[in-house]
Amino acid sequence: MPPFFGISRQAYCTWYRRYQAEGAEGLRTRSKAPKRDPCRGGEHLSTRELPLGV
């Protein structure tokens, strides 16, 4: 890796792999937010009936 890029080796390798796999489109900035919210659960969890007295 040339030292004049001014980025970490890890960032260089990540971007290099993305470029190899996706071309120029792989170099776009990506969101670090999770794809889904694990705290929300799912629709199946909120509509399920639980027995009383358990």
Secondary structure, DSSP 8 states (H G I E B T S, - for coil): --GGG-S-HHHHHHHHHHHHHHGGGGGS----S-SS-TTT--HHHHH----TT-
